[in-house]
Amino acid sequence: MPENKLESYAILSAMLPTYFWFQMKELVDIGCGIRLTEEESRNSVRDALIAAIKTFFDSGMQPDEVMDLIPVKPIGEHEMQIKAIYQDKLIPLFEKIKSY
């Protein structure tokens, strides 16, 4: 990768799993609490995430089209807060690490 993009890749690749791991764990835990076994819950979350990634990146659809595929969005009312957290944390972190 180009040296001038190292920090960008660090934010979007190296650190990216940390943005989602706690959410995956929480969803597995919820699955276990709503009558799925841990194995069923883990498999369900894993399979849904793989399908979601393939749909988002490989379907040929625009992001807005993909996001409109499922009409029920249980945490949709918090989407702006989640986006704000990413903006408030990741942009300053990028600025901080690129200055080193």
MIDOSE-1310 file (N, C-alpha, C; in nm, 2 decimals, decimal comma, always signed):
residues 100
mpen	+0,08/-0,12/+0,00/+0,00/+0,00/+0,00/+0,09/+0,12/+0,00; +0,04/+0,23/-0,06/+0,12/+0,35/-0,06/+0,14/+0,41/+0,08; +0,26/+0,45/+0,11/+0,29/+0,51/+0,24/+0,19/+0,62/+0,29; +0,15/+0,70/+0,19/+0,07/+0,81/+0,23/-0,08/+0,77/+0,26
kles	-0,11/+0,64/+0,25/-0,24/+0,59/+0,28/-0,24/+0,49/+0,39; -0,13/+0,47/+0,46/-0,11/+0,38/+0,56/-0,21/+0,40/+0,68; -0,23/+0,53/+0,72/-0,32/+0,56/+0,83/-0,46/+0,53/+0,79; -0,50/+0,56/+0,66/-0,63/+0,54/+0,62/-0,67/+0,39/+0,62
yail	-0,57/+0,31/+0,58/-0,60/+0,16/+0,58/-0,60/+0,11/+0,73; -0,52/+0,17/+0,81/-0,53/+0,13/+0,96/-0,67/+0,16/+1,01; -0,73/+0,27/+0,98/-0,86/+0,30/+1,03/-0,97/+0,21/+0,97; -0,96/+0,19/+0,84/-1,07/+0,11/+0,78/-1,04/-0,04/+0,77
saml	-0,92/-0,08/+0,79/-0,90/-0,23/+0,78/-0,85/-0,29/+0,91; -0,74/-0,24/+0,96/-0,68/-0,30/+1,08/-0,77/-0,28/+1,20; -0,83/-0,17/+1,22/-0,92/-0,15/+1,34/-1,06/-0,18/+1,31; -1,10/-0,21/+1,19/-1,24/-0,23/+1,16/-1,31/-0,34/+1,24
ptyf	-1,24/-0,45/+1,26/-1,31/-0,55/+1,34/-1,36/-0,51/+1,47; -1,29/-0,42/+1,54/-1,33/-0,37/+1,67/-1,46/-0,29/+1,67; -1,49/-0,24/+1,55/-1,62/-0,16/+1,54/-1,74/-0,25/+1,54; -1,71/-0,38/+1,51/-1,83/-0,48/+1,49/-1,83/-0,59/+1,59
wfqm	-1,71/-0,63/+1,64/-1,71/-0,75/+1,73/-1,80/-0,74/+1,84; -1,80/-0,63/+1,91/-1,89/-0,62/+2,03/-2,04/-0,63/+1,99; -2,07/-0,58/+1,87/-2,21/-0,60/+1,82/-2,24/-0,74/+1,79; -2,15/-0,81/+1,73/-2,17/-0,95/+1,70/-2,19/-1,03/+1,82
kelv	-2,11/-1,00/+1,93/-2,12/-1,08/+2,05/-2,26/-1,05/+2,11; -2,30/-0,92/+2,11/-2,43/-0,88/+2,17/-2,54/-0,95/+2,10; -2,54/-0,96/+1,97/-2,64/-1,03/+1,89/-2,64/-1,18/+1,92; -2,53/-1,24/+1,93/-2,52/-1,38/+1,97/-2,59/-1,40/+2,11
digc	-2,55/-1,31/+2,20/-2,61/-1,32/+2,33/-2,76/-1,31/+2,33; -2,81/-1,21/+2,25/-2,95/-1,19/+2,24/-3,02/-1,32/+2,18; -2,95/-1,38/+2,08/-3,01/-1,50/+2,02/-3,02/-1,61/+2,12; -2,92/-1,62/+2,21/-2,92/-1,72/+2,32/-3,03/-1,69/+2,42
girl	-3,07/-1,57/+2,43/-3,17/-1,53/+2,52/-3,31/-1,54/+2,46; -3,32/-1,57/+2,34/-3,45/-1,58/+2,27/-3,47/-1,72/+2,21; -3,42/-1,82/+2,28/-3,45/-1,96/+2,25/-3,36/-2,02/+2,15; -3,25/-1,96/+2,11/-3,15/-2,03/+2,02/-3,04/-2,08/+2,11
teee	-2,98/-2,19/+2,07/-2,86/-2,24/+2,13/-2,75/-2,14/+2,10; -2,64/-2,15/+2,17/-2,53/-2,07/+2,13/-2,48/-2,10/+1,99; -2,48/-2,23/+1,96/-2,43/-2,26/+1,82/-2,53/-2,21/+1,71; -2,66/-2,22/+1,74/-2,76/-2,17/+1,64/-2,74/-2,02/+1,63
srns	-2,72/-1,95/+1,74/-2,71/-1,81/+1,74/-2,58/-1,76/+1,67; -2,47/-1,83/+1,70/-2,34/-1,79/+1,64/-2,35/-1,82/+1,48; -2,41/-1,93/+1,44/-2,42/-1,96/+1,30/-2,52/-1,86/+1,23; -2,62/-1,83/+1,30/-2,72/-1,73/+1,24/-2,66/-1,60/+1,22
vrda	-2,59/-1,55/+1,32/-2,52/-1,41/+1,31/-2,41/-1,42/+1,20; -2,33/-1,53/+1,20/-2,22/-1,54/+1,10/-2,28/-1,55/+0,96; -2,38/-1,63/+0,94/-2,43/-1,65/+0,81/-2,50/-1,52/+0,75; -2,57/-1,45/+0,84/-2,64/-1,33/+0,80/-2,54/-1,22/+0,77
liaa	-2,43/-1,21/+0,85/-2,32/-1,11/+0,82/-2,26/-1,14/+0,68; -2,22/-1,27/+0,66/-2,16/-1,30/+0,53/-2,26/-1,27/+0,42; -2,38/-1,30/+0,43/-2,48/-1,27/+0,32/-2,49/-1,12/+0,31; -2,50/-1,04/+0,42/-2,51/-0,90/+0,41/-2,39/-0,84/+0,34
iktf	-2,27/-0,88/+0,37/-2,15/-0,83/+0,31/-2,15/-0,86/+0,16; -2,19/-0,98/+0,12/-2,19/-1,02/-0,02/-2,30/-0,93/-0,09; -2,41/-0,91/-0,03/-2,52/-0,83/-0,09/-2,47/-0,69/-0,10; -2,41/-0,63/+0,00/-2,37/-0,49/-0,01/-2,26/-0,47/-0,11
fdsg	-2,16/-0,56/-0,12/-2,05/-0,53/-0,20/-2,05/-0,60/-0,34; -2,13/-0,71/-0,35/-2,12/-0,79/-0,48/-2,25/-0,80/-0,55; -2,36/-0,73/-0,51/-2,49/-0,75/-0,57/-2,50/-0,66/-0,70; -2,42/-0,56/-0,71/-2,43/-0,46/-0,82/-2,54/-0,36/-0,79
mqpd	-2,59/-0,36/-0,67/-2,69/-0,26/-0,62/-2,62/-0,15/-0,56; -2,68/-0,03/-0,56/-2,63/+0,09/-0,49/-2,66/+0,07/-0,34; -2,57/+0,13/-0,26/-2,59/+0,11/-0,11/-2,73/+0,14/-0,06; -2,79/+0,25/-0,11/-2,93/+0,28/-0,07/-3,03/+0,17/-0,11
evmd	-3,01/+0,11/-0,23/-3,10/+0,00/-0,27/-3,08/-0,12/-0,17; -2,96/-0,15/-0,14/-2,94/-0,26/-0,05/-3,00/-0,23/+0,09; -2,98/-0,11/+0,14/-3,03/-0,08/+0,27/-3,18/-0,07/+0,27; -3,25/-0,06/+0,16/-3,39/-0,06/+0,15/-3,45/-0,20/+0,13
lipv	-3,37/-0,30/+0,12/-3,42/-0,44/+0,10/-3,50/-0,49/+0,21; -3,46/-0,45/+0,33/-3,54/-0,50/+0,45/-3,61/-0,38/+0,51; -3,74/-0,38/+0,50/-3,82/-0,26/+0,54/-3,82/-0,23/+0,70; -3,80/-0,33/+0,78/-3,80/-0,32/+0,92/-3,66/-0,29/+0,97
kpig	-3,64/-0,18/+1,03/-3,51/-0,14/+1,08/-3,52/-0,11/+1,23; -3,50/-0,22/+1,32/-3,53/-0,20/+1,46/-3,44/-0,10/+1,53; -3,32/-0,07/+1,48/-3,24/+0,03/+1,54/-3,22/+0,15/+1,45; -3,30/+0,16/+1,35/-3,30/+0,27/+1,25/-3,30/+0,41/+1,31
ehem	-3,38/+0,42/+1,42/-3,39/+0,56/+1,49/-3,26/+0,60/+1,55; -3,16/+0,51/+1,57/-3,03/+0,54/+1,63/-2,92/+0,55/+1,52; -2,96/+0,54/+1,39/-2,86/+0,54/+1,29/-2,78/+0,67/+1,29; -2,84/+0,78/+1,31/-2,76/+0,91/+1,31/-2,66/+0,91/+1,42
qika	-2,70/+0,86/+1,54/-2,61/+0,86/+1,65/-2,49/+0,77/+1,62; -2,52/+0,66/+1,56/-2,41/+0,56/+1,53/-2,31/+0,63/+1,43; -2,37/+0,69/+1,33/-2,29/+0,76/+1,23/-2,20/+0,87/+1,29; -2,27/+0,94/+1,39/-2,20/+1,05/+1,46/-2,08/+0,99/+1,54
iyqd	-2,10/+0,88/+1,60/-1,99/+0,82/+1,68/-1,87/+0,79/+1,59; -1,90/+0,73/+1,47/-1,79/+0,70/+1,38/-1,72/+0,83/+1,33; -1,80/+0,93/+1,30/-1,74/+1,06/+1,26/-1,66/+1,12/+1,37; -1,71/+1,12/+1,49/-1,65/+1,19/+1,60/-1,53/+1,11/+1,65
klip	-1,52/+0,98/+1,63/-1,40/+0,91/+1,68/-1,30/+0,88/+1,57; -1,34/+0,84/+1,45/-1,25/+0,79/+1,35/-1,18/+0,90/+1,28; -1,24/+1,01/+1,25/-1,17/+1,12/+1,18/-1,07/+1,18/+1,27; -1,10/+1,21/+1,40/-0,99/+1,26/+1,48/-0,88/+1,16/+1,51
lfek	-0,91/+1,03/+1,51/-0,81/+0,93/+1,53/-0,72/+0,93/+1,41; -0,78/+0,94/+1,29/-0,70/+0,95/+1,16/-0,60/+1,07/+1,17; -0,66/+1,18/+1,21/-0,58/+1,30/+1,21/-0,46/+1,29/+1,31; -0,49/+1,22/+1,42/-0,39/+1,20/+1,53/-0,28/+1,11/+1,48
iksy	-0,31/+1,00/+1,42/-0,21/+0,90/+1,38/-0,13/+0,95/+1,25; -0,19/+1,02/+1,17/-0,12/+1,07/+1,05/-0,02/+1,18/+1,08; -0,04/+1,24/+1,20/+0,06/+1,35/+1,24/+0,19/+1,29/+1,30; +0,19/+1,16/+1,33/+0,31/+1,10/+1,38/+0,42/+1,08/+1,28
